[in-house]
């Protein structure tokens, strides 16, 4: 009998611990999102723990576990005598996962990054793509054309087009990089399609068709240049330039 009671207590303790961990994870994720969106700015000092716990309706252990997760990934620092403080972007980027740095990047940096990475991917795809790779790129483009009037679907298939080119590059590191930044790239394309929709969609489809043709012909130089021009056109529609002469200095 006592053994059963002991086992029951252990199970209850484990469940309580799991619930607390889940609450801490949810809280940490929410703080992380608010920091990445700029709702909680660098230098912000979190309130006194006791007061904050009451306000959030959580225990101190839950809050501390959430803080620990944020501190481990570089989002916050805990300074004795000063409290829990939100780090700036550069401190976060040193410790946070790569995709977090991408999400927090400024738009011109993201477009410049895309131009560098994706033009190289197109070059490698033109050099290495198998017929199976090319067929998958064709399907993605066909789906883009079929869903040209539905921006969410168009954006999805646009992202698939670029990911299939990444797979065709047969470079595992570049493919992994693209997977990490896929969501940010997709958001950028969605916003680009919303600006002067008809003209932008026609231009995007034109570039995609030419890029596919270059990959089909295994024309390395043409595929690379077309992708570079395509990404620049996306940036231009979003009011971004990758020309160093016209970029304003931020640092």
N, C-alpha and C positions, 0 to 999 in steps of 0.2 A: 504493500500500500504506500509506504513512505517513498519507495522507488518511483512509483507512478506520479506522486505529487512532485517529486524532485524533477522528473522528466518534463512535467507540464510547466513548471516554473522556468526551466531552461528554454522551452519552446516559446513561452510568452516573452522572455527576455530577448531572445533572438528576433522575434517579430517586432518588438519595440525598437530594437537597434536598427532593423531594416527600414522601418517606417521613418525613423529619425534621419537615416542616411538619405532616403529618397527625398525627404523634405529639404535637407541640406543641398542636395544636388539641384533640385528645382530652384531653390533660392539663389544658388551660385550661378545657374544658367540665366536667371532673370537679371541679376546684377551685371553679368557679362554682356547680355544683350543691350542693356541700358548704357553701359560704358561704350560699347562699339557704335551705338547710334548717336552718341554725344549727349544723351539725356543726363548722364552723370559725367561731369567733365573732369579732366586731369586736375589734380590738386584738391579735389573734393574730400573733405574729412567726414567720415561716417559718424553719426550721432553716438552718444554714450550707449554702451551695450545694453544696460538695463532698460533704458528708455526705448531703445530701438526694438528690443525683444517684445516689449509691451505693445508697441505700435504695430509690429508685424505679426503679433500673436504666435510667436515661436519661442522655444526654449533657448537658453544661452548656449547650450551644447550644439544645437542645430545651427545657430548663427555662427559660432566659432568654426564649425566644420565647413560651412559655406565660405567663410573668410580664408580658411586654410587652402581650399581648392582654388580660390582666386589668387592667393599669394603664390601658390606653386606654379601657376601659369602666368605669373608676372603682372596681373591686372591691378593688384594693390600691394602696398607695403605697410607693415605695422611698425610704427616708430614709437619707442618708449617715451612717454611724456607728451606725445603729440596725437596719438590715436591711429586709426586705420585710414590710410590715404590712398586715393586713386592715382596710379602711375600715369606718366605721359605716354604717348604713342611709341616713342623710341624705346622706352624701358619695357613696354609690353611686347614689342616686336622681337626683343631679344629672347624672351622666354615662352611666348604664346605659340600655339601651333601656326603653321604657315598660312592656313586658310583664314585665320583670325586677322593676321597682318594684312592680307588681301582685302578683307571686308572693311578694314579701317583705313585703307589707303585713299588718297585723294584721287579724283577721277583722272586727272592728267597722267599721274603715275601709273594707273591701271591700264590706260590706253597705250602708253609707251611700253609697258611690260608685255601687253598683248601683241603689239607690233613685233617686238623682238622674238618672242616665243613662237607665235603662230606662223610667222613668215618662215622660220626655220623648220617648223613642223610640215608646212606645205612643201618645202624643198625636199625634205626626207621622204615624204609621202610620194612625191613624183618619182623619186629614185627607187623606192622600195615597195610600193603598193602592189599587192597581188590582185588578181581579178576579183577575188572575194571581197577584198577591201574596197575596191572601186565600185562594186555593185552596192555595197552598203552606203557609200557616199551618194551614189545615184538615187537610192531609195529615199535617203534623207532629203535630198533636193526635190525629188518628186513630191514628197509630203509637204515640203515648204510651199511649193507652187499650188498644191491642192488646197492648202489651208491659208492662202495669202490674205483672206478677208477676216481671219480669226487670229488676232494678235497673240493671245496666250499660246495657241497651238503652233502658230508660226514661229514664235520664240523657242518653243520646245524643240521643234524640228531643226531650227537654225543651230541650236546648241548641239543637237545630235550630229549635224553635218560637220561641225568643227571637231567634235569628239572622234568621229570616224576617221577624220584626217589624222588626228593624234594617234589613233590605233594603227593606222597605215604607216606611220613613221617607224614603228617597231623599236622605239626607244622607251624602255620601261620608266626611266626617270622623268622624261618629258610627259609621258602618259599620266604618271602619278601627279605631276605638277598640274596638268590640265584638270584632273579630277578634283584637286583641291580648290581650284579657282573657278570651277564650272558654274557655281551658283552666282558668283559675282559677275561673271561674263554674261550669263543669261539675263540678269537684271539690267545690265548695261544695254543689251540688245533690245529688250522690251521697251526701255525708255527711248531708245533711238527710233524704234518703229512708231512710237506715239507722236514724234515730231514730224509734221508734214507727211502723214502716213503713206499716202499713195506713192509719192515720188521716192520716198525712202525705201519702201518695199520693192519697187521696181529696180532701184539701184542695187539693193542687196541681192536680189535674184539674178541680176545681170552679172555681178561679181562672182557669185557662187557658181553660176553656169560656166564662166570663163575659167575659174579655178579648177573645177571638175575636168573641163576639157584639157587643161594643161597637165593635170595628173594622169588622165587617160593616155596622153601622148608621151608621158614620162619626160615632159619638158621642165627640167629642174629650175632653171633661171626664171622662166615665165610664171611658174606656180608660186615661187617665192615672191616675185615682184607684185603679182596680182593680189596675193594675200596682204602684203604690206600696204598696198593702196586701199584695199578693202577696209582694213582696220583703221587707217587714217581717215577714211570717209565716215566711218562710224563715229570717230572722235570729233570730226568736224560738225556732224549733225548734233552732237551733244555740246558744242561750243568749246571743244578742246583742241589744242594744237600740240604736236610733238616737236615743233621747230624750236630749238633752244634759244633762238634770237627773240622769239616773241613770248616765251614763257616767263612769267614773273618769278622772281626769286622769293622763296618762302622761308629760307633758313638763314 
